[in-house]
Amino acid sequence: MATVAKVYVTSTCPFCTMMTNYLHENNIPFETINVQTDRQAAVKLVETTGQTGVPQTEINGKWVLGFDPDAVQEALKG
């Protein structure tokens, strides 16, 4: 099964845009979850990671906090 990243974002976050652009440019499939408009997802995210900042990206069960291309590549390794 192909890796699908889940990117938790807000509408006004420039680093979120950088992350989704990076994933798109590197042909990494992803789903975007906007925690600014989805309150339930926001609560679940904080409960899961303990972090309130975005972007937060889940890849293969690993979490990447912020825009961190090196951490994305590491998470893709499994």
CNS distance restraints for C-alpha pairs under 8 A (distance, minus, plus):
assign (resid   3 and name CA) (resid  28 and name CA) 7.49 0.50 0.50
assign (resid   3 and name CA) (resid  29 and name CA) 6.83 0.50 0.50
assign (resid   3 and name CA) (resid  59 and name CA) 7.14 0.50 0.50
assign (resid   3 and name CA) (resid  60 and name CA) 6.85 0.50 0.50
assign (resid   3 and name CA) (resid  76 and name CA) 7.57 0.50 0.50
assign (resid   4 and name CA) (resid  28 and name CA) 7.12 0.50 0.50
assign (resid   4 and name CA) (resid  29 and name CA) 5.00 0.50 0.50
assign (resid   4 and name CA) (resid  30 and name CA) 5.02 0.50 0.50
assign (resid   4 and name CA) (resid  31 and name CA) 7.06 0.50 0.50
assign (resid   4 and name CA) (resid  59 and name CA) 6.83 0.50 0.50
assign (resid   4 and name CA) (resid  60 and name CA) 7.93 0.50 0.50
assign (resid   5 and name CA) (resid  28 and name CA) 7.39 0.50 0.50
assign (resid   5 and name CA) (resid  29 and name CA) 6.26 0.50 0.50
assign (resid   5 and name CA) (resid  30 and name CA) 4.36 0.50 0.50
assign (resid   5 and name CA) (resid  31 and name CA) 6.19 0.50 0.50
assign (resid   5 and name CA) (resid  57 and name CA) 6.56 0.50 0.50
assign (resid   5 and name CA) (resid  58 and name CA) 5.61 0.50 0.50
assign (resid   5 and name CA) (resid  59 and name CA) 4.80 0.50 0.50
assign (resid   5 and name CA) (resid  60 and name CA) 7.58 0.50 0.50
assign (resid   6 and name CA) (resid  30 and name CA) 5.56 0.50 0.50
assign (resid   6 and name CA) (resid  31 and name CA) 4.83 0.50 0.50
assign (resid   6 and name CA) (resid  32 and name CA) 5.95 0.50 0.50
assign (resid   6 and name CA) (resid  33 and name CA) 7.09 0.50 0.50
assign (resid   6 and name CA) (resid  57 and name CA) 5.47 0.50 0.50
assign (resid   6 and name CA) (resid  58 and name CA) 5.16 0.50 0.50
assign (resid   6 and name CA) (resid  59 and name CA) 6.81 0.50 0.50
assign (resid   7 and name CA) (resid  16 and name CA) 7.98 0.50 0.50
assign (resid   7 and name CA) (resid  20 and name CA) 7.43 0.50 0.50
assign (resid   7 and name CA) (resid  30 and name CA) 6.88 0.50 0.50
assign (resid   7 and name CA) (resid  31 and name CA) 6.12 0.50 0.50
assign (resid   7 and name CA) (resid  32 and name CA) 4.88 0.50 0.50
assign (resid   7 and name CA) (resid  33 and name CA) 6.03 0.50 0.50
assign (resid   7 and name CA) (resid  55 and name CA) 6.57 0.50 0.50
assign (resid   7 and name CA) (resid  56 and name CA) 5.87 0.50 0.50
assign (resid   7 and name CA) (resid  57 and name CA) 4.38 0.50 0.50
assign (resid   7 and name CA) (resid  58 and name CA) 6.60 0.50 0.50
assign (resid   8 and name CA) (resid  16 and name CA) 7.90 0.50 0.50
assign (resid   8 and name CA) (resid  32 and name CA) 6.06 0.50 0.50
assign (resid   8 and name CA) (resid  33 and name CA) 4.79 0.50 0.50
assign (resid   8 and name CA) (resid  34 and name CA) 5.82 0.50 0.50
assign (resid   8 and name CA) (resid  35 and name CA) 6.37 0.50 0.50
assign (resid   8 and name CA) (resid  54 and name CA) 6.43 0.50 0.50
assign (resid   8 and name CA) (resid  55 and name CA) 5.49 0.50 0.50
assign (resid   8 and name CA) (resid  56 and name CA) 5.19 0.50 0.50
assign (resid   8 and name CA) (resid  57 and name CA) 6.14 0.50 0.50
assign (resid   9 and name CA) (resid  13 and name CA) 6.99 0.50 0.50
assign (resid   9 and name CA) (resid  16 and name CA) 5.55 0.50 0.50
assign (resid   9 and name CA) (resid  32 and name CA) 7.00 0.50 0.50
assign (resid   9 and name CA) (resid  33 and name CA) 6.13 0.50 0.50
assign (resid   9 and name CA) (resid  34 and name CA) 4.84 0.50 0.50
assign (resid   9 and name CA) (resid  35 and name CA) 6.01 0.50 0.50
assign (resid   9 and name CA) (resid  36 and name CA) 7.49 0.50 0.50
assign (resid   9 and name CA) (resid  54 and name CA) 5.55 0.50 0.50
assign (resid   9 and name CA) (resid  55 and name CA) 5.09 0.50 0.50
assign (resid   9 and name CA) (resid  56 and name CA) 7.14 0.50 0.50
assign (resid  10 and name CA) (resid  16 and name CA) 7.19 0.50 0.50
assign (resid  10 and name CA) (resid  34 and name CA) 5.23 0.50 0.50
assign (resid  10 and name CA) (resid  35 and name CA) 5.84 0.50 0.50
assign (resid  10 and name CA) (resid  36 and name CA) 5.12 0.50 0.50
assign (resid  10 and name CA) (resid  37 and name CA) 7.89 0.50 0.50
assign (resid  10 and name CA) (resid  54 and name CA) 7.08 0.50 0.50
assign (resid  10 and name CA) (resid  55 and name CA) 7.77 0.50 0.50
assign (resid  11 and name CA) (resid  34 and name CA) 7.01 0.50 0.50
assign (resid  11 and name CA) (resid  36 and name CA) 6.84 0.50 0.50
assign (resid  13 and name CA) (resid  17 and name CA) 6.68 0.50 0.50
assign (resid  13 and name CA) (resid  54 and name CA) 7.45 0.50 0.50
assign (resid  13 and name CA) (resid  55 and name CA) 7.78 0.50 0.50
assign (resid  14 and name CA) (resid  18 and name CA) 6.31 0.50 0.50
assign (resid  15 and name CA) (resid  19 and name CA) 6.16 0.50 0.50
assign (resid  15 and name CA) (resid  54 and name CA) 7.71 0.50 0.50
assign (resid  15 and name CA) (resid  55 and name CA) 6.58 0.50 0.50
assign (resid  15 and name CA) (resid  66 and name CA) 6.87 0.50 0.50
assign (resid  15 and name CA) (resid  67 and name CA) 5.82 0.50 0.50
assign (resid  16 and name CA) (resid  20 and name CA) 6.26 0.50 0.50
assign (resid  16 and name CA) (resid  54 and name CA) 6.68 0.50 0.50
assign (resid  16 and name CA) (resid  55 and name CA) 4.94 0.50 0.50
assign (resid  16 and name CA) (resid  66 and name CA) 7.73 0.50 0.50
assign (resid  16 and name CA) (resid  67 and name CA) 7.15 0.50 0.50
assign (resid  17 and name CA) (resid  21 and name CA) 5.96 0.50 0.50
assign (resid  18 and name CA) (resid  22 and name CA) 6.05 0.50 0.50
assign (resid  18 and name CA) (resid  67 and name CA) 6.83 0.50 0.50
assign (resid  19 and name CA) (resid  23 and name CA) 6.25 0.50 0.50
assign (resid  19 and name CA) (resid  55 and name CA) 7.35 0.50 0.50
assign (resid  19 and name CA) (resid  67 and name CA) 5.50 0.50 0.50
assign (resid  19 and name CA) (resid  68 and name CA) 7.85 0.50 0.50
assign (resid  19 and name CA) (resid  69 and name CA) 7.94 0.50 0.50
assign (resid  20 and name CA) (resid  24 and name CA) 6.08 0.50 0.50
assign (resid  20 and name CA) (resid  30 and name CA) 7.92 0.50 0.50
assign (resid  21 and name CA) (resid  25 and name CA) 5.98 0.50 0.50
assign (resid  22 and name CA) (resid  26 and name CA) 6.15 0.50 0.50
assign (resid  22 and name CA) (resid  69 and name CA) 7.61 0.50 0.50
assign (resid  23 and name CA) (resid  27 and name CA) 6.15 0.50 0.50
assign (resid  23 and name CA) (resid  28 and name CA) 4.99 0.50 0.50
assign (resid  23 and name CA) (resid  29 and name CA) 7.08 0.50 0.50
assign (resid  23 and name CA) (resid  30 and name CA) 7.19 0.50 0.50
assign (resid  24 and name CA) (resid  28 and name CA) 6.00 0.50 0.50
assign (resid  24 and name CA) (resid  29 and name CA) 7.20 0.50 0.50
assign (resid  24 and name CA) (resid  30 and name CA) 7.98 0.50 0.50
assign (resid  33 and name CA) (resid  38 and name CA) 7.59 0.50 0.50
assign (resid  33 and name CA) (resid  41 and name CA) 7.51 0.50 0.50
assign (resid  34 and name CA) (resid  38 and name CA) 6.03 0.50 0.50
assign (resid  34 and name CA) (resid  41 and name CA) 7.96 0.50 0.50
assign (resid  35 and name CA) (resid  39 and name CA) 5.99 0.50 0.50
assign (resid  35 and name CA) (resid  40 and name CA) 7.91 0.50 0.50
assign (resid  35 and name CA) (resid  41 and name CA) 5.83 0.50 0.50
assign (resid  35 and name CA) (resid  42 and name CA) 4.69 0.50 0.50
assign (resid  36 and name CA) (resid  42 and name CA) 7.37 0.50 0.50
assign (resid  38 and name CA) (resid  42 and name CA) 6.40 0.50 0.50
assign (resid  39 and name CA) (resid  43 and name CA) 6.30 0.50 0.50
assign (resid  40 and name CA) (resid  44 and name CA) 6.24 0.50 0.50
assign (resid  41 and name CA) (resid  45 and name CA) 6.00 0.50 0.50
assign (resid  42 and name CA) (resid  46 and name CA) 6.37 0.50 0.50
assign (resid  43 and name CA) (resid  47 and name CA) 6.21 0.50 0.50
assign (resid  44 and name CA) (resid  48 and name CA) 6.04 0.50 0.50
assign (resid  45 and name CA) (resid  49 and name CA) 6.06 0.50 0.50
assign (resid  45 and name CA) (resid  50 and name CA) 7.52 0.50 0.50
assign (resid  45 and name CA) (resid  51 and name CA) 7.57 0.50 0.50
assign (resid  45 and name CA) (resid  52 and name CA) 7.86 0.50 0.50
assign (resid  46 and name CA) (resid  50 and name CA) 4.71 0.50 0.50
assign (resid  46 and name CA) (resid  51 and name CA) 5.34 0.50 0.50
assign (resid  46 and name CA) (resid  52 and name CA) 5.84 0.50 0.50
assign (resid  53 and name CA) (resid  65 and name CA) 7.95 0.50 0.50
assign (resid  53 and name CA) (resid  66 and name CA) 7.65 0.50 0.50
assign (resid  54 and name CA) (resid  65 and name CA) 7.13 0.50 0.50
assign (resid  54 and name CA) (resid  66 and name CA) 6.05 0.50 0.50
assign (resid  55 and name CA) (resid  65 and name CA) 6.31 0.50 0.50
assign (resid  55 and name CA) (resid  66 and name CA) 4.96 0.50 0.50
assign (resid  55 and name CA) (resid  67 and name CA) 6.76 0.50 0.50
assign (resid  56 and name CA) (resid  63 and name CA) 6.78 0.50 0.50
assign (resid  56 and name CA) (resid  64 and name CA) 5.75 0.50 0.50
assign (resid  56 and name CA) (resid  65 and name CA) 4.75 0.50 0.50
assign (resid  56 and name CA) (resid  66 and name CA) 5.94 0.50 0.50
assign (resid  57 and name CA) (resid  63 and name CA) 5.62 0.50 0.50
assign (resid  57 and name CA) (resid  64 and name CA) 5.03 0.50 0.50
assign (resid  57 and name CA) (resid  65 and name CA) 6.55 0.50 0.50
assign (resid  57 and name CA) (resid  66 and name CA) 7.96 0.50 0.50
assign (resid  58 and name CA) (resid  62 and name CA) 5.50 0.50 0.50
assign (resid  58 and name CA) (resid  63 and name CA) 4.63 0.50 0.50
assign (resid  58 and name CA) (resid  64 and name CA) 6.38 0.50 0.50
assign (resid  59 and name CA) (resid  63 and name CA) 6.46 0.50 0.50
assign (resid  59 and name CA) (resid  64 and name CA) 7.75 0.50 0.50
assign (resid  59 and name CA) (resid  72 and name CA) 7.49 0.50 0.50
assign (resid  59 and name CA) (resid  75 and name CA) 5.90 0.50 0.50
assign (resid  59 and name CA) (resid  76 and name CA) 6.61 0.50 0.50
assign (resid  60 and name CA) (resid  75 and name CA) 6.52 0.50 0.50
assign (resid  60 and name CA) (resid  76 and name CA) 6.86 0.50 0.50
assign (resid  60 and name CA) (resid  78 and name CA) 6.05 0.50 0.50
assign (resid  62 and name CA) (resid  75 and name CA) 6.09 0.50 0.50
assign (resid  63 and name CA) (resid  75 and name CA) 7.90 0.50 0.50
assign (resid  64 and name CA) (resid  68 and name CA) 6.92 0.50 0.50
assign (resid  64 and name CA) (resid  71 and name CA) 6.14 0.50 0.50
assign (resid  64 and name CA) (resid  72 and name CA) 6.55 0.50 0.50
assign (resid  64 and name CA) (resid  75 and name CA) 7.95 0.50 0.50
assign (resid  68 and name CA) (resid  72 and name CA) 6.41 0.50 0.50
assign (resid  69 and name CA) (resid  73 and name CA) 6.30 0.50 0.50
assign (resid  70 and name CA) (resid  74 and name CA) 6.26 0.50 0.50
assign (resid  71 and name CA) (resid  75 and name CA) 6.09 0.50 0.50
assign (resid  72 and name CA) (resid  76 and name CA) 6.23 0.50 0.50
assign (resid  73 and name CA) (resid  77 and name CA) 6.75 0.50 0.50
assign (resid  74 and name CA) (resid  78 and name CA) 7.57 0.50 0.50
